[in-house]
Amino acid sequence: MGIAYRRIGRGPVRVIVLHDWFGTSANWGSVLDYLDPERFSYAFLDYRGYGDRIDVPGSHTLPEIADDVLALADQLGWDTFSLIGHSMGGKAAQQVLVRAPGRVLKLVGLAPVPAAPYEMDEQTLALFQGAAGSAENRRAILDLVTGNRASRRWLDRMVAHSLEVSRREAFAGYLESWRTLDLAGAVKGNPVPVLVLAGEYDLALTADVMRETWAAWYPDCRVRVLPGTGHYPPHETPVAFVTAVEGFLHS
């Protein structure tokens, strides 16, 4: 039985899309309506324990995500492809790059977690680890990373979606993997073209963090700040997000 995925488009530019810690292949806002289906072929993957693969057992780690990405690419018959990774998915995309550097043509990191271990103080760590079993913690994190600007209704819907479409043990497991995994030494100097998109109001994964990490490690990396958005440009500024991504991938 093959890996379940969501596909948009049949164009020649092939892209595998990796969601964030809170999301799924379906939770990309109105971006899914604006992608160019003639130029691009997008394959959106749900991680094990999430979305359409919520009942698929697994270890819930980034190396496992990378294994599934490469298996999906083989299933699609894609020898090479580009990657889009949002937040946690940005670090997972780097794990794919480490595993199969010759297969990744371009890499887009959307508010992406850097390759090094993600350091948290005691209070922040307790907030994040407690989010596996707490709707309040999940809401506080979402409010933080969107710059305390998002509407109550949007935050409520994002929390509800997260709780509904992810298993608690998967949510907790992926946190420990993306928080502790160290890929920095493995990616430094990789020549793959990289676009990093940072939200203007993201209070966690800021543009300065991106410049100190991604831009320092990848020689062909550009960091672009998206105005008017925090950690979730696909929801907050979808047209600007699509325009930036597709311009880079098609160039």
SVG drawing of the C-alpha trace seen along z (x, -y; Angstrom):
<svg xmlns="http://www.w3.org/2000/svg" viewBox="-14 -44 45 46">
<polyline fill="none" stroke="black" stroke-width="0.4" points="0.0,0.0 1.4,-3.4 1.9,-6.5 -1.2,-8.7 -0.7,-12.3 -2.5,-15.3 -1.6,-16.4 -2.2,-19.7 -1.1,-20.2 0.5,-18.2 3.2,-20.7 6.9,-20.0 8.3,-21.6 8.0,-18.9 7.6,-19.9 7.1,-17.9 5.5,-20.0 6.1,-19.4 3.7,-20.9 4.4,-22.3 4.0,-20.9 0.4,-22.0 -0.7,-21.4 -1.5,-18.8 -1.5,-18.6 -4.9,-20.2 -4.1,-23.1 -2.5,-25.6 -5.2,-28.2 -6.3,-29.6 -2.8,-29.0 -4.2,-25.7 -6.5,-27.8 -3.7,-29.9 -1.0,-27.4 -0.2,-27.2 -1.3,-23.7 0.1,-24.1 3.7,-24.9 3.9,-22.8 3.2,-19.4 2.8,-19.7 2.7,-16.6 1.6,-17.4 2.6,-14.8 1.0,-14.1 3.4,-12.7 2.7,-9.5 0.1,-10.2 -1.3,-13.2 -4.1,-13.9 -4.8,-11.2 -2.1,-9.1 -3.2,-9.5 -3.5,-5.7 -0.1,-4.9 2.2,-3.7 5.7,-5.1 8.5,-6.5 7.5,-10.1 10.9,-11.5 12.4,-13.7 14.5,-10.8 11.2,-8.9 9.7,-11.8 12.7,-11.9 12.3,-8.2 8.7,-8.7 9.5,-11.7 12.0,-9.6 9.5,-6.7 6.8,-9.1 9.2,-10.5 9.9,-7.0 6.2,-6.2 5.6,-9.3 8.5,-8.4 10.3,-11.7 14.1,-11.1 14.6,-14.8 12.3,-17.4 12.3,-20.5 11.1,-20.8 9.0,-23.3 9.1,-22.9 7.1,-25.0 8.6,-25.4 9.2,-21.8 8.9,-20.8 11.8,-23.0 14.1,-21.0 12.6,-17.8 13.4,-19.0 17.0,-19.4 17.0,-15.8 15.9,-14.8 18.7,-16.9 21.2,-15.2 19.9,-11.7 19.7,-12.4 21.5,-15.6 21.6,-14.7 17.8,-14.5 16.9,-17.9 16.9,-20.7 15.8,-23.6 14.7,-24.2 12.2,-26.6 12.0,-27.1 8.9,-28.9 9.6,-30.2 11.8,-27.1 13.5,-25.5 17.3,-25.7 19.4,-22.6 21.0,-22.9 19.3,-21.9 16.6,-24.4 17.4,-25.8 14.6,-26.7 14.7,-28.1 12.9,-26.1 9.6,-28.0 9.4,-27.8 10.3,-24.1 7.5,-23.4 5.1,-25.4 6.0,-23.3 6.2,-19.9 2.8,-20.6 1.2,-21.4 0.8,-17.7 -2.0,-17.5 -3.1,-21.1 -5.2,-23.1 -4.3,-26.2 -0.6,-25.6 -1.2,-25.2 -3.1,-28.4 -0.4,-30.3 2.3,-29.1 0.2,-30.0 -0.5,-33.4 3.2,-34.0 4.5,-33.0 1.9,-35.2 3.0,-38.2 -0.1,-38.4 -2.0,-39.7 -4.2,-36.8 -8.0,-36.8 -9.5,-34.7 -11.5,-32.8 -8.5,-31.9 -6.5,-30.8 -9.5,-28.7 -9.8,-27.0 -6.1,-26.3 -6.0,-24.7 -9.1,-22.6 -7.6,-21.4 -4.4,-20.5 -6.1,-18.5 -8.4,-16.7 -5.9,-15.6 -2.9,-14.6 -2.2,-11.9 -0.9,-13.1 2.1,-10.7 3.0,-11.8 2.8,-15.5 5.0,-14.9 7.5,-12.7 8.0,-15.2 8.7,-18.0 11.6,-16.1 13.0,-15.2 12.9,-18.7 14.0,-20.3 17.1,-18.0 18.3,-16.8 21.6,-18.3 22.0,-18.5 24.1,-21.7 27.4,-20.0 25.9,-17.9 24.3,-20.8 27.0,-23.5 28.3,-24.3 25.6,-22.5 25.3,-24.3 21.5,-23.7 19.6,-27.0 17.6,-28.0 14.9,-30.6 14.0,-31.3 10.8,-33.2 10.5,-34.9 7.3,-36.5 7.6,-40.2 5.7,-39.5 7.1,-36.0 8.4,-36.4 10.2,-33.0 11.8,-32.2 12.7,-35.8 14.6,-37.0 17.7,-37.6 17.6,-33.9 17.4,-32.9 20.4,-35.0 22.4,-33.7 21.7,-30.1 20.4,-29.3 22.2,-32.1 25.4,-31.2 25.3,-27.6 24.0,-27.5 26.2,-29.5 23.3,-30.0 20.7,-31.2 18.5,-34.3 16.4,-35.4 13.3,-37.3 11.0,-39.0 7.3,-38.8 5.5,-41.9 2.2,-41.8 2.5,-38.2 3.8,-36.1 4.6,-32.4 1.7,-31.4 2.0,-33.3 -0.2,-30.7 -3.1,-31.9 -2.1,-35.5 -0.7,-36.6 -1.4,-33.7 -0.9,-35.5 2.4,-37.1 3.5,-33.7 2.6,-31.8 4.2,-34.6 7.5,-34.4 7.7,-30.6 6.7,-30.0 8.9,-32.8 11.9,-31.1 11.1,-27.6 10.4,-28.4 13.4,-30.7"/>
</svg>
